[in-house]
Amino acid sequence: MSKIEICALASGSNGNCYYIGNDKEALLVDAGLSARQLQMRLAERQIDQRKIKAVLITHEHSDHCRGARVLGKRFQIPVYLTKKTFLAMRKAVQPETPRWFEPNQDFQVGEFLVTPFAKQHDAADACSFRISYAGKHVGVMTDIGEACDRVKEQFSQCHAVFLESNYDHDMLMNGPYPYYLKQRVSSSRGHLSNEQACDLLQDHAGAELHTIFLSHLSGENNTPEKAYAVFEPLSTTYRIELTSRHGSTELVEI
């Protein structure tokens, strides 16, 4: 029987990288780790790095792309991104042989069908992804200012989702960030709060959805305990997993 295994190799403002693989091939979404860190975390999960066929980049912020150039060269794999994202990246991290995609246009990478879709975030051409294989659909949905119709539609089709649960509203508003940064984070081009992410789950989950990874938790404006507490009432319906800013999650079979 065909299966997908997924994990978060890193998730947070200090680096993001998500793994989606089958028995023979795998993709990474985002390259916010150094190549050395990535190799260590793949080894921790006993993942053969030769399975990885490509990296998909969501947007140009450094916690999502700082390793793109070196990773593409060291693993000898293509790096997929939009032209606008490429041009907005620092030249030092631009991949040497980029492969372009257009938002809202599916493309194939090996055995995986990739559906990139535009989202609201303060970046040049930010996209999230739904990745499909053998009738299973995995969403990587972080760095979302608000759940627009595209996000809701793609979310409703997933079996598992890496879902942003970035901040606790009270911690953000009472915390050390300057006013302009609080406004940016909580704006429609910023990030999803714990409550906004939970609303998306409650209102737009499809019948096949069973696993949620709470992702991209802020180190300053959230805690794993606060994020999980918001979702805990739904934990009898869904498998709720916490990602970490400091390490990888266990592999979960979808």
JONOR-V444016 format. One record per run of one state. SS is the DSSP state (A for helix, B for strand, O for the rest). FROM is the first residue (numbers start at 1). LEN is the number of residues. If there is no record, write none. Layout:
SS,FROM,LEN  SS,FROM,LEN
This chain:
O,1,4  B,5,6  O,11,6  B,17,5  O,22,4  B,26,4  O,30,5  A,35,10  O,45,4  A,49,3  B,52,5  O,57,5  A,62,4  O,66,2  A,68,8  O,76,2  B,78,4  O,82,1  A,83,6  O,89,2  A,91,3  O,94,4  B,98,3  O,101,6  B,107,3  O,110,2  B,112,7  O,119,8  B,127,7  O,134,2  B,136,6  O,142,7  A,149,7  O,156,4  B,160,5  O,165,2  B,167,1  O,168,1  A,169,6  O,175,4  A,179,8  O,187,6  B,193,1  A,194,11  O,205,6  B,211,5  O,216,8  A,224,11  O,235,4  B,239,4  O,243,9  B,252,2  O,254,1
